[in-house]
Amino acid sequence: MGGWRERLAMSGCDLRAMARAARAANQALARATGEKKNAALRAMAKAILDSHEPILAANAEDVAAATSEAHPPAFVDRLTLTVPRLEAMARGLRQIAELPDPVGEITGMWRRPNGLQVGRMRVPLGVIGVIYESRPNVTADAAGLCLKSGNAVILRGGREALRTNTAIGGILAASVTSVGLPEASLAVVPTPDRAVVKEMLQLHHLIDLIIPRGGEELIRAVREGSTIPVIAHDKGVCHTYVDAGADLATAAEIAYNAKVERPGVCNAMETLLVHAEVAAAFLPGFVERLGRAGVEVRGCAKTRALVPGIRPATEEDWGTEYLDLVLSIRVVESFEEALAHIARHGSGLAEAIVTADHGRAMRFLREVDAGAVFVNASTRFTDGSEFGMGAEMGISTQKLHARGPMGLTELTCQKFIVLGDGQVRDSRT
């Protein structure tokens, strides 16, 4: 087989032309009024619902193919669209339309002794490339967020969702043109060939930012191969820590929701930490409840002493993102031991404490290093929509330039603006 450039040419996908068109579209988007962008978003939301039959038909083909290839149930769940999930996609687009437009926002002004006024203004990043796997909802979420923030977007989804993504992308692009914005404002790459990814990562003169969403292998490949800045979402190894003196009924509801409500997503709990003072009262009944929900529990020696018959947890388990109905449990002797475990094994996405102690709650907020830190609430709330940001582009586990759920503000940068009335710089300063 030829090299990746040859394979890309054979696929008929002219990615450079797509990126050049996106660059031109970005210039029009950057000038577009908030009213026009909001009209496009509402048209996109309406089109998703009006066109639900062809979208679901395309998705059914993708789901059937994934099932025949024996992908795990959690994978198939992420791939599957339903009418309620399409309604959620449309609702997310409408929510984005209701949010303030960040483009042109002046975030601060100050006056210098010479009379100059200096400030910062938010502007679009430019052209964003999004590389993702089996979540077709990303197609609508990313398109909506990029459009509202004035960015053009090139969407490269996974092979397993190609039919679904192509259907959604075509419907959304038609909606954008219906209000007078360029069709190239959003584009779905029409081939699953991985050569497209290699080519995309080299187009640093046309694409300003790459956002990968998917498994560890994809994230690693993008980071290692990109000549473009990357904002990455690493795996989600999320913890819930049940503190000494916590309300155990509350703790049970929070931890159950964090694990069971939708286990195949990154903000689901993967490890439960329980203080030794409450472990005997909490764990037997809670593990029994997990068992009724089909959860496989793996525990440390102290956990297994309290709940016989469960599988031993290995050192590897503590750092594993299961994305399934599997949970590791560890009994800790102190608050500090819980913090140390999270520091060692957490991925920086989301962490939670259930506690009645205000001081420890505040310490947890200050000392735990993650994009989202919760007190007495489920990690499942780690989501741009739940935070009031509209649909999210993803959840960044990095610290530059965005961290946590990425909404509109995180898809802009700031430029300095300077207002004067004839000032010139003295060569002596």
C-alpha positions in Angstrom: 0.0 0.0 0.0 1.2 3.5 -0.8 2.1 6.2 1.6 -0.5 8.3 3.4 -0.3 11.1 0.8 -1.0 8.7 -2.0 -3.9 7.1 -0.1 -5.4 10.6 0.5 -5.2 11.5 -3.2 -6.8 8.2 -4.1 -9.7 8.8 -1.7 -10.7 11.9 -3.6 -10.7 14.0 -0.5 -8.9 17.4 -1.2 -8.3 18.4 2.4 -6.2 21.4 1.5 -9.0 22.8 -0.6 -11.4 22.1 2.3 -9.1 23.9 4.7 -8.6 26.9 2.3 -12.3 27.2 2.0 -12.7 27.1 5.8 -10.1 29.9 6.1 -12.1 32.1 3.8 -15.3 31.2 5.6 -13.7 32.1 8.9 -13.2 35.7 7.7 -16.9 36.0 7.0 -17.8 34.4 10.3 -15.5 36.7 12.2 -17.5 39.7 10.7 -20.9 38.1 11.2 -23.3 39.7 13.6 -24.5 37.8 16.6 -28.1 37.9 15.2 -27.0 36.2 12.0 -25.1 33.5 13.9 -28.0 32.9 16.2 -30.3 32.6 13.2 -28.0 30.0 11.8 -28.0 28.1 15.1 -31.7 28.0 15.3 -32.0 26.9 11.7 -29.5 24.1 12.5 -31.6 23.0 15.5 -34.8 22.9 13.5 -33.1 21.0 10.6 -31.9 18.3 13.0 -35.4 17.6 14.2 -37.0 18.0 10.7 -34.5 15.6 9.2 -34.6 13.0 12.0 -35.6 10.2 9.7 -32.6 10.3 7.4 -30.2 10.9 10.3 -31.6 7.9 12.3 -31.5 5.7 9.1 -27.9 6.5 8.6 -27.2 5.9 12.2 -28.9 2.6 12.1 -26.5 1.4 9.4 -23.6 2.6 11.5 -24.9 0.9 14.6 -25.6 -2.4 12.8 -22.0 -2.4 11.4 -20.5 -1.7 14.8 -22.6 -4.5 16.4 -21.6 -6.9 13.7 -17.9 -6.0 14.4 -18.5 -7.0 18.1 -17.7 -3.5 19.5 -18.5 -3.4 23.3 -21.9 -2.2 24.4 -20.5 1.1 25.8 -19.1 1.9 22.4 -22.3 1.1 20.6 -24.2 3.2 23.2 -22.0 6.2 22.4 -22.6 5.7 18.7 -26.3 5.3 18.9 -28.7 8.1 18.2 -32.4 8.2 19.3 -35.1 10.8 18.9 -34.5 12.0 22.5 -30.7 12.3 21.8 -31.5 14.3 18.6 -33.8 16.5 20.6 -30.9 17.0 23.1 -28.6 18.0 20.2 -31.2 20.5 18.9 -31.7 21.8 22.4 -27.9 22.3 22.8 -27.8 24.4 19.6 -30.7 26.6 20.7 -29.0 27.0 24.1 -25.8 28.2 22.3 -28.0 30.8 20.4 -29.2 32.1 23.7 -25.7 32.6 25.1 -23.8 35.9 24.9 -21.6 36.3 21.9 -18.0 36.3 23.1 -16.6 37.8 19.9 -15.8 41.5 20.3 -16.1 41.4 24.1 -13.8 43.8 25.8 -12.5 42.2 29.0 -10.8 45.1 30.5 -9.5 48.6 29.9 -6.9 50.7 31.7 -5.4 54.1 31.2 -1.6 54.7 31.1 0.0 57.9 32.4 0.5 59.1 28.8 -3.3 58.9 28.2 -3.3 55.7 26.2 -6.2 53.3 26.9 -5.1 49.7 26.8 -7.5 46.7 26.9 -8.2 43.3 25.6 -10.8 42.1 23.1 -12.0 38.6 22.4 -11.6 37.3 18.8 -12.1 33.9 17.1 -9.2 31.5 17.0 -9.7 30.9 13.3 -10.1 27.4 11.8 -10.5 24.5 14.2 -10.0 20.9 13.3 -11.9 18.4 15.5 -10.9 14.7 15.4 -13.2 12.4 17.2 -14.4 8.9 17.4 -17.8 7.3 17.9 -20.0 10.2 19.2 -22.0 11.7 16.4 -23.5 14.3 18.8 -20.0 15.9 18.6 -20.7 16.9 15.0 -23.6 19.2 16.0 -22.1 20.4 19.3 -18.7 21.3 17.7 -20.3 23.0 14.7 -22.6 25.1 16.8 -19.9 26.2 19.3 -17.5 27.1 16.5 -20.0 29.0 14.5 -21.2 31.1 17.5 -17.5 31.9 18.4 -16.7 32.9 14.8 -14.6 29.9 14.0 -14.8 27.7 10.9 -14.5 24.0 11.7 -13.4 20.8 9.9 -14.9 17.7 11.5 -13.2 14.4 11.1 -15.2 11.7 12.9 -14.5 8.0 13.3 -15.0 5.3 10.6 -17.8 3.8 12.7 -20.0 7.0 12.5 -19.2 8.1 9.0 -22.7 7.7 7.6 -24.2 9.5 10.6 -21.7 12.3 10.6 -22.0 12.9 6.9 -25.8 13.1 7.2 -25.7 15.5 10.1 -22.9 17.6 8.5 -24.8 18.0 5.2 -28.0 19.1 7.0 -26.1 21.6 9.2 -24.2 23.1 6.3 -27.4 23.6 4.3 -28.9 25.4 7.4 -25.9 27.7 7.6 -26.2 28.8 3.9 -29.9 29.4 4.4 -29.1 32.5 6.5 -26.3 33.7 4.2 -23.2 32.3 5.9 -20.6 30.3 3.9 -21.3 26.6 3.5 -17.6 26.0 4.3 -18.1 27.4 7.8 -18.4 23.7 8.7 -17.3 20.7 6.8 -17.3 16.9 7.6 -14.4 15.0 6.1 -16.1 12.4 3.8 -13.6 9.6 4.1 -12.5 7.4 7.1 -9.0 7.0 5.8 -6.5 7.8 8.5 -4.3 9.5 6.0 -6.7 12.5 6.4 -5.7 12.8 10.0 -2.0 12.8 9.1 -2.6 15.5 6.4 -4.8 17.6 8.7 -2.1 17.7 11.4 0.4 19.2 8.9 -1.8 22.1 7.8 -0.5 24.6 10.3 -0.7 27.4 7.8 -4.5 26.8 7.4 -5.7 25.3 10.7 -5.2 27.1 14.0 -6.1 24.5 16.6 -6.7 20.8 16.8 -9.1 19.3 19.3 -9.0 15.5 19.5 -11.8 13.6 21.3 -11.5 9.9 21.9 -9.4 7.2 23.4 -5.8 7.3 24.6 -4.5 5.9 21.3 -6.1 8.7 19.3 -5.0 11.4 21.7 -1.4 10.2 21.7 -1.3 9.9 17.9 -2.6 13.5 17.5 -0.2 14.9 20.0 2.8 13.2 18.5 1.9 14.0 14.9 0.6 17.5 15.0 2.4 20.6 13.8 -0.7 22.6 15.1 -1.4 23.4 18.8 -3.5 20.7 20.4 -6.0 20.9 23.2 -6.4 17.3 24.5 -8.9 15.5 26.6 -7.1 12.6 28.3 -8.9 9.7 29.9 -11.4 10.3 32.6 -10.4 8.5 35.8 -12.9 10.2 38.1 -13.1 9.6 41.9 -15.8 10.0 44.5 -14.5 10.2 48.1 -16.9 9.4 50.9 -15.5 11.3 53.9 -15.8 10.4 57.6 -19.0 11.8 59.0 -20.6 12.1 55.5 -24.4 11.5 55.2 -24.3 8.0 53.9 -27.7 8.1 52.2 -26.5 11.2 50.2 -23.2 9.5 49.5 -25.0 6.4 48.1 -27.1 8.4 45.7 -24.2 10.5 44.5 -21.9 7.6 44.0 -24.6 5.4 42.3 -25.4 8.2 39.9 -21.7 8.8 39.1 -21.2 5.1 38.2 -24.5 3.8 36.9 -26.4 6.6 35.2 -24.3 6.4 32.1 -21.1 4.5 32.6 -19.7 4.8 29.1 -18.8 8.5 29.4 -15.7 10.3 30.6 -17.2 11.9 33.6 -18.5 8.7 35.1 -16.9 7.6 38.4 -14.2 4.9 38.0 -12.9 4.6 41.6 -14.8 5.0 44.9 -12.7 6.0 48.0 -14.3 5.5 51.4 -13.0 6.6 54.8 -12.4 3.7 57.1 -14.7 5.2 59.8 -17.8 4.8 57.6 -16.7 1.9 55.3 -18.4 -0.9 57.4 -21.7 1.0 57.5 -21.6 2.1 53.9 -20.0 -0.5 51.7 -21.9 -3.8 52.1 -25.3 -2.2 51.3 -23.9 -0.1 48.5 -22.0 -2.9 46.8 -25.2 -5.0 46.9 -27.0 -2.2 45.2 -24.3 -1.9 42.6 -24.6 -5.7 42.0 -28.3 -5.4 41.2 -27.4 -2.8 38.6 -24.9 -5.2 37.0 -21.7 -3.5 38.2 -18.6 -5.6 38.6 -16.8 -4.4 41.8 -13.1 -4.7 42.3 -11.8 -3.8 45.8 -8.7 -3.4 47.9 -8.0 -5.9 50.8 -10.0 -3.8 53.3 -12.9 -3.6 50.9 -12.9 -7.3 50.4 -12.8 -7.9 54.1 -16.0 -6.0 54.5 -17.6 -7.3 51.3 -16.4 -10.9 50.7 -16.5 -12.4 47.2 -15.6 -9.4 45.1 -12.6 -9.4 42.8 -9.3 -8.0 44.0 -8.3 -4.6 42.6 -4.9 -4.5 41.0 -2.5 -1.6 40.8 -3.5 -1.2 37.1 -7.2 -0.9 38.1 -6.6 2.4 40.0 -5.6 4.1 36.8 -8.1 2.5 34.4 -10.9 4.3 32.7 -13.4 1.4 32.3 -16.2 3.3 30.5 -18.3 0.3 31.6 -20.2 -1.1 34.6 -16.9 -1.8 36.5 -15.9 0.0 39.7 -12.8 -0.1 41.8 -13.2 0.6 45.6 -10.5 1.5 48.1 -10.9 2.1 51.8 -8.6 4.9 53.0 -7.6 5.7 56.6 -7.6 9.5 56.3 -8.6 12.5 54.2 -4.9 13.0 53.3 -4.7 9.4 52.0 -7.7 10.1 49.7 -6.0 13.2 48.4 -2.8 11.3 47.8 -4.6 8.5 45.9 -6.3 11.1 43.6 -3.1 12.9 43.0 -1.4 9.7 42.0 -4.1 8.1 39.9 -6.5 10.9 38.8 -6.5 12.1 35.2 -7.4 15.7 36.0 -10.9 15.6 34.6 -13.3 15.6 37.6 -13.2 14.6 41.3 -15.8 14.7 44.0 -16.0 14.6 47.8 -19.1 13.8 49.9 -18.6 15.4 53.3 -20.4 17.3 56.1 -17.1 19.0 57.1 -16.8 22.5 55.6 -13.1 22.7 56.3 -12.3 19.5 54.4 -14.7 20.5 51.6 -12.7 23.7 51.1 -9.4 21.9 51.3 -10.6 19.4 48.7 -11.6 22.3 46.4 -8.2 24.0 46.8 -5.9 21.0 46.8 -7.4 18.6 44.2 -5.9 19.2 40.8 -8.7 18.7 38.3 -10.6 20.6 35.7 -13.8 20.3 37.8 -14.0 19.6 41.6 -17.3 18.8 43.3 -18.5 18.9 46.9 -21.6 16.8 47.6 -22.5 16.3 43.9 -22.0 13.8 41.1 -19.1 14.0 38.7 -21.6 13.4 36.0 -22.3 17.1 36.1 -19.0 17.8 34.4 -20.5 19.0 31.2 -20.7 22.3 29.4 -24.5 22.2 29.2 -24.9 21.4 32.9 -22.6 24.3 33.7 -24.8 26.7 31.7 -22.3 27.0 28.8 -24.4 25.3 26.2 -23.1 22.3 24.4 -19.4 21.8 25.0 -16.5 21.3 22.6 -15.0 18.8 25.0 -13.4 18.6 28.4 -9.8 19.7 28.5 -7.5 18.0 31.0 -4.7 20.5 30.1 -4.0 23.8 31.7 -3.2 25.9 28.6 -5.2 27.7 27.3 -8.4 26.0 28.4 -9.3 23.6 31.2 -12.4 21.7 32.0 -15.5 21.9 29.8 -14.8 24.0 26.7 -17.5 26.4 25.7 -17.6 29.6 23.7 -15.1 31.6 25.7 -12.5 28.8 25.4 -12.8 29.0 21.6 -11.6 32.6 21.5 -8.3 34.3 22.2 -7.7 37.9 23.2 -5.9 40.6 21.3 -4.7 43.9 22.8 -6.5 47.1 21.7 -5.0 50.5 22.3 -6.9 53.8 22.0 -5.0 57.0 21.8 -5.3 60.6 20.7 -2.0 61.2 18.9 0.5 59.8 21.4 4.0 58.8 20.1 6.6 57.0 22.0 9.5 58.9 23.4 12.8 57.3 22.3 14.1 57.8 25.9 11.5 55.4 27.3 
